[in-house]
């Protein structure tokens, strides 16, 4: 015959097991509810958004740019490539890239002023259009040939424009998608300033002046 004490002990163990199972089920259900809530928040875009790097969202990749120039009351227009003098500098370790880009631009009507390697040992990441205050509209026009080029005005006084090819370059924009064809309205870089308001201009890469 089972003693009362043994009977009570067995019931206590059974109750303990049941209580533990309830706790496990409660925790599991709570965890599932949390997962469902997070899933809904991600689905509706409340969570999961990541900040795009500041450099990629800033106009002209964070480089101050001059506004296109136009007579008062008129709109700045893209320039005919036949009067845009371009030198291509290879800022990457890809041999022959400057020649290929220069040839492609020449085929599109631009005036080639030679090719060279970008001086120094630093690899250029993003292609840059480097120009002076006298070729702003020309630089905007040329920039339309590239997907992600930076417009960078320097201290040159002449009309040579340098294209410094960067490592992110893959190809020119398809000709039927160019937004800066001759006489097209030029779209200003957001936040651009008048050329004479841009101070501390970088020094131009050495070159023979083109006027």
N, C-alpha and C positions, 0 to 999 in steps of 0.2 A: 504494500500500500504506500502511495506517495504521501510524503509528509507535507503539511501546509507550507513549511518553509521552502521546500524544494519547488513546490507549485508556484509560489510567489516569485521565486528567483527566475523561473522559466518565463513567466509572464512579463517580468521586468525586461528580460533580454529581448523578447519579442517586441515589446513596446519601444525599446531602444532602436531596434532595426527599423521599425516602421517610422519612427521619428527621423532617423537618418535618411531614409528613402525620401521622406517629404522634403527634407532640406535639399537633397540632391536635385529633386525634381523642380523645386522652387528656384534654385540657382540656375538650372538649365533653362527654365522658362524665361527667367529674367535676362540671361545672356542672349537668348534668342530674340527677345523683345528689343534689346539694345542694338543688336545687329540689324534688325528690321528698320529701326529708326534711322540708323546711320545710312543704310542703303537708300532709304527714301530721301534723306538730305542730300546724298551724293547725286541721286537721280535728278532731283530738282535743282541742282547746281548750287545749293547752299554750302556744301562742303566739296572738297576736291579741287577747288580752283587754286592754281598756282600763279604766283606773280611772274610775269615775263620780265626778263632782265631789263633794267632801266635803259641800258645802252640800245636795246633793240626796239624799244617803244618811243624813244626820243626822236624827234624830227632830225633828219640828216645824221642819225647815229650820235647825237650829242655834240656835233661840231657846228659852231655858229656859221651861218651862211648869209651872203648878201642877197637882197631881193633882185629879181630881174629888173632891168631898166627900161623905161618907156617915157615918151613925151607926155606931159600933163594931159589928162583926159583920154589917153589911149591905153591899149593893153600891150604888154610886152609880148613879142612874137619870137618864135623859133627862127634861127638863122639858117640860110642855105649852107650845107656842109662844104661847098666848094670854096668858101672863104674862111673855113676853120682850120687852123694849122695845129696839127697834133703830133706830139712825140710820145712814143709808148715806151715805158720803163718796166722792166720785169722785176717785180718785187718778190718773186717766188724762186724756188729751186728747180722749176720746170724749164729745161733748156728749150729754147725756140719759141716760148710762149709769146714774147713781145713781137716777134716777127709775124706770128700767126694773127694776132689781134690787129697789128698795124695793117696787114694785108686785107683783113676783113673790113676794116674801117675805110681803107682806100677804095675798096670795091663799092662802098656805100657813098662815095663822093667826097670824103674828107681828104684834106691835104696832108700827106705824110711828111714829117720833118725828122724822120729817122727813128731808130730804136736803140735801146741800151739797157744795161742792167741798172736797177736802182742802187745808188751808192750806199755803202755800209754793209753791215752783216745782219741787220735785223730783217726778219721776214715780215712782209706786209700782209696783214690778215685780210682786210677788205679793200677792194679797188677804190682808188681815189682819183678824182678829177681835180687837178691843181692848176690854178689860173690866177690872173691878176685882175685889177679893177677895170681894165679896158676890154675884157672879154667875158663879162658875166653872162650875157645872153647866149654867147657861143658855148660857154661851159654848161649851162642848163640844157642846151640843145644836144650837146655831146653826151651828157649824163643819161639822156633818154635811150641811149643805145645799150645801157647796162641795167641789170635787175636791182643791184644793191650798192651802187657806187656812192661814195661820199663826195660832196662838193666842198673843197677846201681852198679858200682864197689865200694867196700868199703875197709877198711884197714885190713881185715882178711888175714891171711897167709896160712890157711889150705884149705882143699878141700870140705868143706861143702858149699852147695848153699841153700840160703833161697828163697822160693817163698812166697811173702807177698800178699795175696789175697785182691784185692780192690773191692769197691762197684760196679764198672762197669763190673765185671766178670760175665759171664753167663755160659760158658761151654768151654771145651777144643776144639781145632781145630779137625775136623774130621780126623781120622787116614789116610785116603786116600788123604788128602790135606796138610799133613805136609811136609814142604819144607826142613826140617833139619834131615831127616832120616840118619842113619849111613852111613858115607863116602860121603854124599852129599856135594857139595861145599857150604861153608858158605858165605853168602852175608854180607859184612861189613855195619855197620850203616854209613850213609852218614856223612862225617866230623869227623869220628872217629880218635883217636890218639893212638900212642903207649902207652902201659900201664904206662911206666915210665914217660910219659909226663903229666899224669893226677895228678894234685896236689890237696891238701885240700880234701882228701878222707874222706867220712863220717865214723863214727865209726860203726863197725859191731854190730848187736844185739848179746847179750851175748849167747854163745853156747859152747858146748864141742867140741874141735877141732877134725876134721876128717882128717886123713892123708893117 
